[in-house]
Amino acid sequence: MVHSQYWTKTREFDGKPKLNDFEIIEEEIDETLNDGEIIGEAICISVDPFIRVYPIPPGVPVLGFQILRVTKSANSKYPVGCKVLANCGWRTTCKVTGDNVWYKLEGDISETVWLGALGMPGMTAHYGLLDICSPKPGETVIVNSCAGAVGNLVGQIAKIKGCRVIGCCGSDEKIEFSKSIGFDEVFNYKTCGSYTDILKKIAPNGIDCFFDNVGGQLSSDIISCMNVGGRIAVCGAITSYNSTEPVMASMVQMNMIAKQLSMKGFSIASYAHKFPDALKDMIQKKIKVREALTTGFENTPSSFINMLDGGIIGKAVVVV
Ligand SMILES: NC(=O)c1ccc[n+]([C@@H]2O[C@H](COP(=O)([O-])OP(=O)(O)OC[C@H]3O[C@@H](n4cnc5c(N)ncnc54)[C@H](OP(=O)(O)O)[C@@H]3O)[C@@H](O)[C@H]2O)c1
């Protein structure tokens, strides 16, 4: 047997997650392996917004990606000593089949980057923007939560595509960061006043592509400023995640009809078969990386809560 710990929920979340919504469970893992299985120790763990809304019942391990160092293997693709990106939750040690492994880490790239730009957020930014929004050089692209794990990558990819890139986020420090990685215009949605007024000022020629991480009135107002034929990738709706009341926003249908907009929601899991292509592309693009690292497995819930609260810039990662 090998000893492990995992984080679970003590109860369903009610509003903003709190530290006492989580507890650590000790467990012993049987070291006997079936064909294809591996055991690994967590090097670093990702904390992501989907955990707030994904139905994870109390008692079971909280979901999440992590980088594992393989310590025992019955899978020739993942021998002992290699590092893999796997979906095994907030655990210190886990046993998984090869099916739960996204990929083996290659090259001289920090493990934490494989949870961000080269992990789930990177794949999300890449396919959500390029596949759904199909930005063309010279077009105007906007992304909200623009200093976050996905948003900052969307902005960088759009700039590389030759677009004019606008972001919005919740602090002046985030504005400064976003501009430092190439955003042309960034506004603080908490302090800017009327969204449509600021959008008309900074996007006088209208918006062609909208990568939506947030939802709510901000998104409805962005949609009202889009050009004919605009494309919207619906990635997230974080404005609703902690809300105990339905989030109210102006209807978007009239703008969608009048401007013949296309809006598509997506789940990055459905692009899994294409990840190797995106990975090569993201490595070649030499994306700038910003991470908010928290040390200690015991601090995983506080890192998660801080990320949801807007307290970090870039990708939130817990280094075990
Ligand atoms: N569809 C998919 O397959 C997929 C995959 C990955 C992620 N996502 C979604 O993509 C979005 C971004 O994920 P991420 O990992 O990059 O998270 P993130 O942007 O790094 O972190 C969350 C950020 O959301 C912002 N936020 C929180 N509450 C908000 C509110 N009420 N209104 C506006 N902004 C708010 C905060 O930044 P501010 O300081 O700017 O407010 C916070 O830092 C999330 O909605 C997530 O669920 C979807």
The ligand as an SDF file (V2000), in Angstrom:
LIG
                    3D

 48 52  0  0  0  0  0  0  0  0999 V2000
  -15.3320   25.7880  -22.0460 N   0  0  0  0  0  0  0  0  0  0  0  0
  -14.2550   25.1850  -21.5800 C   0  0  0  0  0  0  0  0  0  0  0  0
  -13.9030   24.0560  -21.9680 O   0  0  0  0  0  0  0  0  0  0  0  0
  -13.4380   25.9020  -20.5330 C   0  0  0  0  0  0  0  0  0  0  0  0
  -12.1180   25.4740  -20.2200 C   0  0  0  0  0  0  0  0  0  0  0  0
  -11.3890   26.2370  -19.3040 C   0  0  0  0  0  0  0  0  0  0  0  0
  -11.9370   27.3590  -18.7070 C   0  0  0  0  0  0  0  0  0  0  0  0
  -13.2220   27.6970  -19.0050 N   0  0  0  0  0  0  0  0  0  0  0  0
  -13.8300   28.9000  -18.4310 C   0  0  0  0  0  0  0  0  0  0  0  0
  -13.0340   29.9960  -18.8280 O   0  0  0  0  0  0  0  0  0  0  0  0
  -13.1180   31.0310  -17.8520 C   0  0  0  0  0  0  0  0  0  0  0  0
  -11.7170   31.4520  -17.4440 C   0  0  0  0  0  0  0  0  0  0  0  0
  -11.0760   30.3570  -16.7990 O   0  0  0  0  0  0  0  0  0  0  0  0
   -9.6060   30.5540  -16.2220 P   0  0  0  0  0  0  0  0  0  0  0  0
   -9.1270   29.2280  -15.7800 O   0  0  0  0  0  0  0  0  0  0  0  0
   -8.8020   31.3360  -17.1920 O   0  0  0  0  0  0  0  0  0  0  0  0
   -9.8910   31.4400  -14.9320 O   0  0  0  0  0  0  0  0  0  0  0  0
   -9.1980   32.8360  -14.5790 P   0  0  0  0  0  0  0  0  0  0  0  0
   -9.6640   33.8280  -15.5870 O   0  0  0  0  0  0  0  0  0  0  0  0
   -7.7280   32.6180  -14.4240 O   0  0  0  0  0  0  0  0  0  0  0  0
   -9.7370   33.1340  -13.1190 O   0  0  0  0  0  0  0  0  0  0  0  0
  -10.9800   33.5580  -12.8600 C   0  0  0  0  0  0  0  0  0  0  0  0
  -11.1160   35.0860  -12.9850 C   0  0  0  0  0  0  0  0  0  0  0  0
  -12.4680   35.4020  -13.2750 O   0  0  0  0  0  0  0  0  0  0  0  0
  -12.6820   36.7380  -12.9230 C   0  0  0  0  0  0  0  0  0  0  0  0
  -14.0010   36.8390  -12.2720 N   0  0  0  0  0  0  0  0  0  0  0  0
  -14.4180   36.2290  -11.1500 C   0  0  0  0  0  0  0  0  0  0  0  0
  -15.6910   36.5780  -10.8820 N   0  0  0  0  0  0  0  0  0  0  0  0
  -16.0590   37.4340  -11.8720 C   0  0  0  0  0  0  0  0  0  0  0  0
  -17.2520   38.1480  -12.1580 C   0  0  0  0  0  0  0  0  0  0  0  0
  -18.3300   38.0500  -11.3670 N   0  0  0  0  0  0  0  0  0  0  0  0
  -17.2810   38.9400  -13.2570 N   0  0  0  0  0  0  0  0  0  0  0  0
  -16.2140   39.0440  -14.0650 C   0  0  0  0  0  0  0  0  0  0  0  0
  -15.0420   38.3890  -13.8450 N   0  0  0  0  0  0  0  0  0  0  0  0
  -14.9840   37.5910  -12.7610 C   0  0  0  0  0  0  0  0  0  0  0  0
  -11.5950   37.1380  -11.9280 C   0  0  0  0  0  0  0  0  0  0  0  0
  -10.7560   38.0900  -12.5540 O   0  0  0  0  0  0  0  0  0  0  0  0
  -11.0660   39.6610  -12.5290 P   0  0  0  0  0  0  0  0  0  0  0  0
  -10.1510   40.2490  -11.5080 O   0  0  0  0  0  0  0  0  0  0  0  0
  -10.7610   40.1140  -13.9000 O   0  0  0  0  0  0  0  0  0  0  0  0
  -12.4940   39.8610  -12.1350 O   0  0  0  0  0  0  0  0  0  0  0  0
  -10.8430   35.8450  -11.7120 C   0  0  0  0  0  0  0  0  0  0  0  0
   -9.4630   36.0400  -11.5280 O   0  0  0  0  0  0  0  0  0  0  0  0
  -13.9470   30.4650  -16.7050 C   0  0  0  0  0  0  0  0  0  0  0  0
  -15.2700   30.9260  -16.8740 O   0  0  0  0  0  0  0  0  0  0  0  0
  -13.8730   28.9730  -16.9170 C   0  0  0  0  0  0  0  0  0  0  0  0
  -14.9800   28.2980  -16.3700 O   0  0  0  0  0  0  0  0  0  0  0  0
  -13.9740   26.9940  -19.9010 C   0  0  0  0  0  0  0  0  0  0  0  0
  1  2  1  0
  2  3  2  0
  2  4  1  0
  4  5  1  0
  4 48  2  0
  5  6  2  0
  6  7  1  0
  7  8  2  0
  8  9  1  0
  8 48  1  0
  9 10  1  0
  9 46  1  0
 10 11  1  0
 11 12  1  0
 11 44  1  0
 12 13  1  0
 13 14  1  0
 14 15  2  0
 14 16  1  0
 14 17  1  0
 17 18  1  0
 18 19  2  0
 18 20  1  0
 18 21  1  0
 21 22  1  0
 22 23  1  0
 23 24  1  0
 23 42  1  0
 24 25  1  0
 25 26  1  0
 25 36  1  0
 26 27  1  0
 26 35  1  0
 27 28  2  0
 28 29  1  0
 29 30  1  0
 29 35  2  0
 30 31  1  0
 30 32  2  0
 32 33  1  0
 33 34  2  0
 34 35  1  0
 36 37  1  0
 36 42  1  0
 37 38  1  0
 38 39  2  0
 38 40  1  0
 38 41  1  0
 42 43  1  0
 44 45  1  0
 44 46  1  0
 46 47  1  0
M  CHG  2   8   1  16  -1
M  END
$$$$
